[in-house]
Amino acid sequence: MGSWFRTIKLSIKSLLLHPMRSALTVLGIFIGVASVIWLLAMGEGIGRAAQEQIASLGARNVIVRTIKPSSDDVQDGGYGLTRNDYVRLLATVPTIDKAIPIRIVSQEFRYKTRNFEGRLVGSTPDYPLVTNLVQDQGRFLTDSDLERERNYCVLAAESAERLFPSGNALGKEIMVDDTFYKVVGVMQPRAPSAGIGGSLAAEDFSSDVYVPITTLWRRIGDMIVITKPGQFQRDLVEVSQITIQVDRRERVLQTADIVRETIALDHTLEDFGVTVPLELLQQAETTRLMFILFLGMIATISLVVGGIGIMNIMLATVTERTHEIGIRRALGAKRQDITRQFLVESTVLSLAGGLLGVLGGLFCRPLSVAARSLLEHWFPQQMETLPDLIRTVEPQLVSWSIPLAFAISLVVGILFGVYPALRAAQLDPIEALRHE
């Protein structure tokens, strides 16, 4: 034990004789270890953010959406999901717990002198459950509102702010398509969902106004006429989307297949799409693991480069200290003593770099947040053009990345120190004493 202690003490003393060279070698290991932790944390943060966006759609949900086919295939302007599809699904698919019809129409909303363009969303009382909307004021729509086709509405947070910036919206009446709707509730802000595939576009809830779908069918109807200079377009759509909640998560994929087959019976056009968030979650998890593995491999390369730096420094040290090695051998030091000393020196370098790299890795999240804040301050316009995922994602430390990176740094230090140590031990003592 005493010999090991003396060897460590001598190795540290030898390294301190060349502080700049030792510091640069430690810096290489530090960068490698910190890179492993940082890159894995960034990959984990991006993966989790993507999974959270998909999970917000509901792991037990099956989303069926109307897709507009090419204009040549549409006859009489009619396409997409119908009320009969909704009724048939409820009657024929036993695993459905809830099915929510949704009709979305672009409309202008007015209150006195204020107005804005937004989405008029006709739905049922279960709509907040499948979209993760949270009530802020008042109430949401009820079954009684649907049965009596009441002219009641619920405002999204931004819609309420636009129409009623300085007062309570509850009990007020707004105008939609020349019809007054009484405000019975206001929702909390909800982040937009990401677009996923061709059958699920990005959805922004900020400018929504929610009404009973029965009221929308009666007041607005199914026909939407779009008139533009030199263009007249007529769309006949009964249901924009049907969100299905399956009774058990294990039956989601099977239910999705049945839903596709059931709807396809009455649809000759490709005018609907089925999105299964559970499938997307599974795919996202696989992609996340592959992404983390890929980033980890890239970061490990930087550790190997640091190890090459250790070998380079140790080989140079052997050459410089040839005379010293000869003296030690002449005084009775064995080859294993020389090997041990140089191995300990390379291990000390990698150990110091590894510890500093772990400390640097722990500051990944605060430093990245601070850097993003500075970029938003210096380059606000350029940052605004970036996707929300990039502007808001935060690195998430992967717990196993810290011991993994540290262990790799030690292994690299030992492996790349073996050859210089063996070369030092194999020097001929007489030739070493002659070396100048």
Helices and strands as residue ranges (DSSP letters): H 2-16, H 19-55, E 61-66, H 83-92, E 96-111, E 114-123, H 127-131, E 135-138, H 143-148, E 152-155, H 157-163, E 173-176, E 179-187, E 208-212, H 213-219, E 223-228, E 231-236, E 241-246, G 249-251, H 252-264, E 272-275, H 277-320, H 322-330, H 335-362, H 364-378, H 380-384, H 388-392, H 401-425, H 429-434
